[in-house]
């Protein structure tokens, strides 16, 4: 079942998080078969696009936050902070910073370019 969903800022892409997979739909071709962007080792809990849609951030019950390239469907970065299972991820309006909050109430903010 779907647990997380997010539109890209330009409305062209729709990401859906399922049990372990992240599916990527091109909205103008929906409901054609999606691309599989990647996987977590647990439920995908939250998704957020970086403005422009080139990158997607996912948070999972496996306690990891991952940054994906939506064009090549490759993982760019994997973060494992000590904040528990990831409840939510977000990106600021400029696409400069990301944030994540864990189920224990702790959170992180980081620069997306480094």
Backbone torsions as a table, in degrees:
resi	resn	phi	psi	omega
1	UNK	NA	152.7	177.3
2	UNK	-73.3	135.5	179.8
3	UNK	-119.3	-23.0	-177.2
4	UNK	-144.0	150.5	-178.4
5	UNK	-152.9	143.8	179.5
6	UNK	-155.7	138.9	171.5
7	UNK	-93.4	145.2	169.8
8	UNK	-69.5	159.1	-176.2
9	UNK	-63.0	-27.2	178.9
10	UNK	-89.7	-1.8	177.3
11	UNK	75.8	6.4	-177.1
12	UNK	-84.8	-24.7	-176.2
13	UNK	-122.6	147.0	174.7
14	UNK	-129.5	121.4	177.1
15	UNK	-102.5	138.1	179.5
16	UNK	-129.8	127.5	176.6
17	UNK	-98.0	128.6	-179.7
18	UNK	-112.6	-157.5	-178.9
19	UNK	-49.8	-51.6	179.8
20	UNK	-134.4	-18.5	-173.2
21	UNK	-100.4	155.9	171.9
22	UNK	-113.2	117.6	-178.6
23	UNK	-102.4	142.2	-179.0
24	UNK	-124.1	119.7	178.9
25	UNK	-106.4	140.0	167.4
26	UNK	-87.3	116.9	-170.0
27	UNK	-58.6	-40.4	-177.7
28	UNK	-71.1	-10.1	177.4
29	UNK	-113.5	7.1	-179.4
30	UNK	-62.6	139.2	10.8
31	UNK	-102.7	34.1	178.1
32	UNK	-55.3	161.8	-176.9
33	UNK	-55.0	130.6	-179.3
34	UNK	-79.0	165.0	170.4
35	UNK	-88.2	146.3	173.6
36	UNK	-93.1	113.8	-179.2
37	UNK	-74.2	-43.8	-178.3
38	UNK	177.8	-168.9	-175.7
39	UNK	-138.0	155.9	166.6
40	UNK	-111.2	170.1	176.6
41	UNK	-92.6	23.3	179.0
42	UNK	-172.5	-171.9	-177.8
43	UNK	-60.0	135.0	172.5
44	UNK	-79.4	114.3	-172.4
45	UNK	-93.9	-30.5	-173.1
46	UNK	-154.4	148.6	179.5
47	UNK	-137.3	145.9	174.7
48	UNK	-152.3	130.9	175.4
49	UNK	-85.2	144.1	166.9
50	UNK	-76.9	138.5	-178.9
51	UNK	-48.7	135.2	-176.7
52	UNK	101.4	-22.3	174.4
53	UNK	83.8	1.5	-178.2
54	UNK	-71.3	-31.6	-179.7
55	UNK	-124.8	150.0	179.9
56	UNK	-131.1	137.1	177.4
57	UNK	-108.7	135.4	177.9
58	UNK	-127.1	148.0	174.8
59	UNK	-127.4	140.5	-174.7
60	UNK	-131.7	168.1	176.4
61	UNK	-70.3	-8.5	175.0
62	UNK	-81.0	8.2	176.3
63	UNK	71.6	19.3	-179.8
64	UNK	-115.9	151.4	171.4
65	UNK	-117.1	130.4	-177.7
66	UNK	-126.5	145.1	176.5
67	UNK	-111.9	128.4	-174.8
68	UNK	-118.2	146.0	169.7
69	UNK	-88.9	118.3	-175.3
70	UNK	-74.4	-21.1	-179.9
71	UNK	-79.5	-44.9	-177.4
72	UNK	-96.1	-6.4	-176.9
73	UNK	54.1	45.4	177.6
74	UNK	-120.0	149.4	176.4
75	UNK	-80.8	129.1	179.4
76	UNK	-93.6	-37.9	-176.1
77	UNK	-148.9	147.1	175.5
78	UNK	-130.8	119.3	178.6
79	UNK	-108.5	139.9	176.7
80	UNK	-131.5	76.4	178.2
81	UNK	-81.0	158.2	179.1
82	UNK	-86.3	63.3	-179.9
83	UNK	-121.5	9.5	179.1
84	UNK	88.7	-169.0	176.7
85	UNK	-64.3	136.5	-174.4
86	UNK	-75.1	122.9	-179.7
87	UNK	-93.0	-36.0	-176.8
88	UNK	-158.2	145.7	172.8
89	UNK	-126.0	153.2	176.9
90	UNK	-151.8	164.5	178.9
91	UNK	-131.3	138.1	178.1
92	UNK	-68.7	165.7	-172.9
93	UNK	-64.4	-21.4	178.5
94	UNK	-89.8	-11.0	-176.6
95	UNK	74.0	23.5	-178.1
96	UNK	-93.6	-37.9	-176.4
97	UNK	-124.9	148.4	172.1
98	UNK	-115.9	160.7	175.5
99	UNK	-142.1	153.9	178.0
100	UNK	-146.4	144.3	176.0
101	UNK	-125.2	138.6	178.9
102	UNK	-96.2	168.4	-177.4
103	UNK	-69.8	-9.3	177.5
104	UNK	-94.8	3.4	177.0
105	UNK	92.0	-3.7	177.3
106	UNK	-86.0	151.7	-178.9
107	UNK	-142.1	162.8	176.9
108	UNK	-133.7	153.5	171.6
109	UNK	-129.4	134.8	-179.5
110	UNK	-142.1	157.7	175.4
111	UNK	-80.0	127.9	-176.9
112	UNK	-70.7	-24.1	-178.3
113	UNK	-93.1	9.7	179.1
114	UNK	-175.1	NA	NA
